[in-house]
Amino acid sequence: MATVTVNNEKRTIAVSTLLELLEVLDYGEAVVATAVNGNFVPQTMRVETLISDGDNVEILAPMQGG
């Protein structure tokens, strides 16, 4: 188990990768941008991006408007 901050909210999770975290948080196939500790993580790298205790994860959905 690790305690991480996701979008400014602390969570205790039992996942090891960013992809697993997105699945646990019900993002599934949603189109989102991700960053871990301020570093952008492309979709293709989520499966190998490890999540560690104390990490800061940002998940951003695209916005529409004008």
QUIUR-V748594 format. One record per helix or strand of 2 or more residues. SS is the DSSP state (helix for helix, strand for strand). FROM is the first residue (numbers start at 1). TO is the last residue. Records with the same first field share a line. If there is no record, write none. Layout:
# QUIUR-V748594
SS: FROM-TO + FROM-TO
This chain:
# QUIUR-V748594
strand: 2-6 + 9-13 + 32-36 + 39-41 + 56-61
helix: 18-24 + 43-48
